[in-house]
Amino acid sequence: TGMIREKAQEFFQGRNSFTQADLTVWNNKLQHKILMDMDLTDAQEVAFAEYKSQSFIISLIPKTLVSLLEPFVPQIQAIKGMRENLLDMYQEALDRDTRGLIQRFTDSRDKKFVADLFLTALTSAGGLSVPTLMGIGFAILTGAEAYGSAVLPNWQDFELSNSNVEQFVLECVRRFPAVVGFPWWDGETAESRTVMNIAMALRDPRAWDSPKQFTLRPLSEYHETVETGTKIGLAWAEQAKGAHGLTRDSRGCPGQHLSVVIMSEMMRAYVSSQHEWTVAGGDGAVQITEGPCMAVDYTLVRNGATAEPAPESPSIASVMATQDPAVLQTVLEGLISQMPQEWLAVLPVDIHEILAAVFAFASGQPVPPEALQALEALQALH
């Protein structure tokens, strides 16, 4: 906790503005330090952030489709190269780590597995949700709205303090969860999949009074025992650890308590200067959206300072946007020709339409008519 507190205080020292991107950079560096005792340089953080943003887009596409796209989209191979570079860097860090928190590995496969596990956590779990929730919290403190009304009606008079920081953080998590679903497969047959709606559970009127209101509740209410976890622990799927404590079969978020400490210490470091910060420019209040929740981009400035321009992050979309539509059409037709016939025979029509739109969506271009005609010919096979 001491190290996290120190890093949080350093974030505000000499700073006159910050954005969601700044919170993300801070969180990226902090979590690398916590997990592997790594002190990321600015250049290493930029490389990590580039991989995180681009790999996230790829993760939304079915693996089979990614394999088919790879010959036509060089960026996919580049992302794989980024991943291998990061895994090499993590394995070297594990070898250097002398804190004794992580065992020494004699099997290289085990070491790479742990490095891969950390990479997944940093890109897809706390690496996303923690800065998102911090962004929501700072937005609420400066008058953010949801559905046209201020989330905290008396925000101008609200005083964040050391005594209510944890309540504030937990209420952010409850009212605007960054993770809204938790899936699991049937343990016996693995033939059925269930997704628990965490967002709905955290605003269940049978469990929470005035669940749609952002209200700081007694800490005892958040930590009230429910089954094998707590009421607020549901936000991290805490109950999924099972009835026998932590075992090899336990699920849920292993970083639950760490994430609360990180967010709480960042808010605690903000307390002393909270009245110096305002939202820069823009029309009206910052908006918070739901499903998953996030605050629309905004900048906080100190004592009316000028906001620093935010650099643009490279992405697959920006790469695709530079391509000629005719080239994209050729890529699409090549992609279709690479598909196995047996796959085409069972591929739903809706997926055909997705294939027609995937390049156009990425590049901001309309779908070429010839590509649509080719897909209509495929649909005739059904």
C-alpha positions in Angstrom: 0.0 0.0 0.0 2.9 2.4 0.8 4.4 2.1 -2.6 1.0 2.6 -4.3 0.3 5.7 -2.2 3.7 7.1 -3.1 3.1 6.6 -6.8 -0.4 8.2 -6.5 1.0 11.2 -4.8 3.7 11.5 -7.5 1.0 11.6 -10.2 -0.4 14.9 -9.0 3.0 16.6 -8.2 3.6 19.4 -10.7 0.7 18.2 -12.9 -1.7 20.9 -14.3 -4.0 18.6 -16.3 -4.8 15.0 -16.8 -7.1 12.7 -18.9 -8.2 9.1 -18.9 -5.2 8.4 -21.0 -2.9 9.7 -18.3 -4.6 7.5 -15.7 -4.1 4.5 -18.0 -0.4 5.2 -18.4 0.0 5.6 -14.6 -1.9 2.4 -14.0 0.1 0.5 -16.7 3.4 1.4 -15.0 2.1 0.8 -11.5 0.8 -2.7 -12.3 4.0 -3.7 -14.0 5.9 -2.6 -10.9 3.5 -4.6 -8.6 3.4 -7.8 -10.6 7.0 -8.1 -11.8 9.0 -5.2 -10.1 9.4 -3.6 -13.5 10.1 0.1 -13.9 8.6 0.7 -17.4 10.2 3.5 -19.4 8.0 5.8 -21.3 9.0 4.1 -24.6 8.1 0.6 -23.1 4.8 1.9 -21.9 4.0 3.3 -25.3 4.8 -0.1 -26.9 2.7 -1.9 -24.3 -0.2 0.5 -24.8 0.0 0.0 -28.6 -0.2 -3.8 -28.2 -3.0 -3.5 -25.7 -5.2 -1.4 -27.9 -4.6 -3.4 -31.1 -4.8 -6.8 -29.5 -8.1 -5.9 -27.9 -9.6 -5.3 -31.4 -8.2 -8.6 -32.6 -9.6 -10.4 -29.5 -13.1 -9.5 -30.5 -12.8 -11.4 -33.8 -13.2 -15.2 -33.9 -9.8 -17.0 -34.0 -10.6 -18.8 -37.2 -11.4 -15.4 -38.9 -8.2 -13.9 -37.5 -6.2 -16.8 -39.1 -8.0 -16.2 -42.5 -7.3 -12.4 -42.2 -3.7 -12.8 -41.4 -2.3 -13.2 -44.9 -4.1 -10.0 -46.0 -3.6 -7.8 -42.9 0.2 -7.5 -42.0 -0.8 -5.7 -38.8 -1.9 -9.0 -37.3 1.5 -10.5 -37.7 3.0 -7.3 -36.2 0.7 -7.7 -33.2 1.9 -11.2 -32.7 5.5 -9.9 -32.8 4.6 -7.3 -30.2 3.2 -10.0 -28.0 6.4 -12.1 -28.2 8.5 -9.1 -27.4 6.5 -8.4 -24.3 6.6 -12.0 -23.2 10.4 -12.0 -23.5 10.6 -8.8 -21.5 8.3 -10.3 -18.8 10.3 -13.5 -18.5 13.5 -11.5 -18.1 11.8 -9.5 -15.4 10.7 -12.6 -13.6 14.3 -13.8 -13.6 15.4 -10.5 -12.1 12.7 -10.2 -9.5 14.3 -10.8 -6.1 11.3 -9.9 -3.9 10.5 -13.6 -3.3 6.8 -13.1 -4.1 6.9 -15.4 -7.2 8.7 -18.7 -7.2 11.7 -19.3 -9.4 11.0 -21.3 -12.5 13.0 -24.2 -13.6 10.7 -25.1 -16.5 10.7 -22.5 -19.3 7.1 -23.4 -20.2 5.9 -22.6 -16.7 7.7 -19.2 -16.8 6.2 -18.3 -20.2 2.8 -19.4 -18.9 3.0 -17.0 -16.0 4.3 -14.2 -18.2 1.4 -14.8 -20.5 -1.0 -14.8 -17.5 0.4 -11.4 -16.4 0.1 -10.0 -20.0 -3.6 -11.1 -20.1 -4.2 -9.4 -16.7 -2.5 -6.2 -17.8 -4.3 -5.9 -21.1 -7.7 -7.4 -20.4 -8.5 -7.2 -16.7 -7.2 -4.6 -14.2 -5.3 -3.0 -17.0 -8.7 -1.9 -18.4 -11.2 -1.7 -15.6 -9.1 0.1 -12.9 -8.3 3.2 -15.0 -11.8 3.2 -16.4 -13.3 3.3 -12.9 -10.9 6.0 -11.8 -11.9 8.0 -14.8 -15.6 7.6 -13.8 -14.8 8.6 -10.2 -13.0 11.9 -11.2 -15.8 12.6 -13.6 -18.4 12.2 -10.8 -16.5 14.5 -8.5 -16.6 17.2 -11.2 -20.3 17.0 -12.0 -20.6 14.2 -14.5 -24.1 13.3 -15.7 -25.9 10.0 -16.6 -29.2 10.1 -18.4 -29.3 13.9 -18.3 -28.9 14.3 -14.5 -25.9 14.8 -12.3 -24.7 11.5 -10.8 -23.9 13.3 -7.5 -26.6 16.0 -7.2 -24.6 18.0 -4.6 -21.3 17.5 -6.2 -20.2 21.1 -5.8 -20.6 20.7 -2.0 -19.3 17.2 -1.7 -16.0 16.8 0.1 -13.9 13.7 -0.6 -11.9 12.8 2.5 -9.8 10.0 3.9 -12.8 8.8 5.8 -15.1 8.3 2.8 -12.7 7.5 0.0 -13.4 3.7 0.2 -17.1 4.3 0.2 -16.8 6.6 -2.8 -14.7 4.0 -4.7 -17.1 1.1 -3.9 -20.1 3.1 -4.9 -18.4 3.9 -8.3 -17.9 0.2 -8.7 -21.5 -0.6 -7.7 -23.3 2.0 -9.7 -21.1 2.0 -12.8 -19.3 -1.4 -13.0 -16.6 -1.6 -15.6 -17.2 -5.4 -15.9 -20.9 -6.2 -16.5 -20.9 -9.9 -17.1 -19.4 -13.1 -15.7 -19.6 -16.3 -17.8 -19.2 -20.0 -17.0 -19.7 -23.3 -18.7 -21.8 -26.2 -17.3 -19.3 -28.2 -15.3 -20.6 -31.6 -16.2 -21.0 -31.4 -20.0 -19.6 -28.0 -21.0 -22.5 -27.9 -23.5 -24.3 -24.8 -22.0 -22.9 -21.4 -21.1 -24.3 -18.9 -18.6 -23.5 -15.2 -18.3 -24.4 -13.6 -15.0 -25.5 -9.9 -15.4 -23.3 -8.3 -12.8 -24.6 -4.8 -13.6 -28.2 -5.8 -12.9 -27.2 -7.7 -9.7 -25.5 -4.6 -8.4 -28.7 -2.5 -8.7 -31.1 -5.2 -7.6 -33.7 -3.4 -5.4 -34.0 -6.5 -3.3 -30.4 -6.0 -2.2 -29.8 -2.3 -2.4 -32.0 0.6 -1.4 -32.5 3.2 -4.2 -30.1 1.1 -6.4 -30.1 3.6 -9.3 -28.9 6.5 -7.1 -25.3 7.2 -6.5 -25.3 7.2 -2.7 -22.4 6.6 -0.3 -23.5 3.7 1.9 -22.1 2.4 5.2 -19.0 0.3 4.6 -20.7 -2.5 6.5 -23.3 -2.6 3.8 -20.8 -3.0 1.0 -19.0 -5.7 3.0 -22.0 -7.6 4.2 -21.5 -11.3 3.8 -23.4 -12.9 0.9 -22.8 -16.6 0.4 -19.0 -17.0 0.0 -18.3 -13.3 -0.6 -19.7 -9.9 0.0 -22.4 -7.7 -1.5 -20.0 -5.5 -3.3 -17.7 -8.5 -4.0 -20.2 -9.6 -6.6 -18.7 -6.9 -8.9 -15.5 -9.1 -9.0 -17.5 -12.4 -9.0 -16.1 -13.1 -5.6 -18.6 -15.8 -4.9 -17.2 -17.8 -7.7 -14.2 -18.8 -5.6 -16.5 -21.6 -4.3 -17.6 -23.0 -1.0 -14.2 -24.3 0.1 -12.1 -21.2 0.0 -9.5 -20.6 -2.7 -8.8 -23.7 -4.7 -7.5 -24.6 -8.1 -11.1 -24.5 -9.3 -11.8 -21.0 -7.9 -13.0 -18.3 -10.3 -13.6 -14.6 -9.8 -11.1 -11.7 -9.9 -7.8 -12.4 -8.0 -7.0 -8.7 -8.1 -10.2 -7.6 -6.2 -8.5 -6.2 -3.1 -5.6 -4.8 -5.1 -7.9 -2.9 -7.4 -9.7 -1.2 -4.5 -6.4 -0.2 -2.9 -5.1 1.3 -6.2 -8.3 3.3 -6.8 -8.6 4.4 -3.2 -5.0 5.6 -3.0 -5.4 7.6 -6.2 -8.5 9.2 -4.9 -6.8 9.8 -1.5 -3.9 11.6 -3.3 -6.5 13.8 -5.0 -8.1 14.9 -1.7 -5.8 17.8 -0.9 -6.2 19.5 -4.3 -9.7 18.5 -5.1 -11.1 22.0 -5.3 -8.4 23.1 -7.7 -9.6 20.9 -10.6 -12.3 21.6 -13.2 -13.3 20.1 -16.5 -11.6 21.9 -19.4 -13.6 23.2 -22.3 -16.4 21.1 -23.8 -20.1 21.7 -23.8 -21.9 20.8 -20.6 -21.0 18.1 -18.1 -19.0 14.9 -18.7 -21.3 12.1 -19.7 -21.1 8.6 -18.2 -22.4 5.8 -20.4 -23.3 2.2 -19.4 -22.9 -1.3 -20.6 -19.9 -1.5 -19.8 -19.7 1.8 -18.0 -17.2 4.5 -18.9 -16.9 8.3 -18.9 -16.8 10.0 -22.2 -13.3 11.5 -22.9 -12.6 14.7 -20.8 -9.7 16.6 -19.4 -9.3 18.0 -15.9 -7.2 21.1 -15.5 -5.7 22.7 -12.3 -6.6 26.3 -11.5 -7.7 27.0 -15.1 -4.5 25.8 -16.7 -4.4 25.0 -20.4 -5.0 21.3 -21.2 -2.1 19.4 -22.8 -3.0 17.9 -26.2 -3.4 14.1 -26.1 -1.4 12.1 -28.6 -3.3 9.8 -30.9 -2.7 6.0 -30.5 -2.1 4.0 -33.6 -4.6 1.2 -34.3 -5.6 -1.3 -36.9 -8.4 1.1 -38.0 -5.9 3.9 -38.7 -3.8 1.5 -40.8 -6.8 0.2 -42.7 -8.0 3.8 -43.3 -4.9 4.4 -45.5 -5.8 1.6 -47.9 -7.5 2.1 -51.2 -11.1 0.7 -51.3 -10.3 -1.3 -54.4 -7.4 -3.0 -52.4 -9.8 -3.7 -49.6 -12.2 -5.3 -52.0 -9.4 -7.5 -53.3 -8.5 -8.5 -49.8 -12.1 -9.4 -49.0 -12.4 -11.6 -52.2 -9.1 -13.2 -51.3 -10.4 -13.9 -47.8 -13.5 -15.5 -49.1 -11.5 -17.7 -51.5 -9.4 -19.0 -48.6 -12.4 -20.2 -46.6 -12.9 -24.0 -46.5 -16.0 -25.0 -48.4 -17.3 -27.0 -45.4 -17.0 -23.8 -43.3 -18.9 -21.8 -45.9 -21.6 -24.4 -46.0 -22.5 -23.8 -42.4 -21.6 -20.2 -42.0 -24.7 -18.1 -41.1 -25.7 -15.4 -43.5 -25.2 -12.8 -40.7 -21.5 -13.8 -40.6 -21.2 -13.3 -44.3 -22.5 -9.8 -43.8 -20.0 -9.2 -41.1 -17.2 -10.3 -43.4 -18.4 -7.8 -46.0 -18.3 -5.0 -43.4 -15.2 -5.8 -41.5 -12.7 -4.0 -43.7 -15.1 -1.1 -44.4 -15.8 -0.7 -40.7 -12.1 -0.6 -39.9 -11.3 1.9 -42.6 -14.4 4.1 -42.4 -15.2 3.3 -46.1 -18.5 2.1 -47.6 -18.7 -1.6 -48.4 -17.7 -2.1 -52.1 -20.8 -3.2 -54.1 -18.8 -6.0 -55.8 -18.0 -7.4 -52.4 -21.6 -7.5 -51.5 -22.4 -9.2 -54.8 -19.8 -11.8 -54.0 -21.3 -12.5 -50.6 -24.8 -12.7 -52.1 -23.5 -15.5 -54.3 -22.2 -17.3 -51.3 -25.5 -16.9 -49.5 -27.1 -18.7 -52.4 -25.3 -21.8 -51.3 -27.6 -22.1 -48.3 
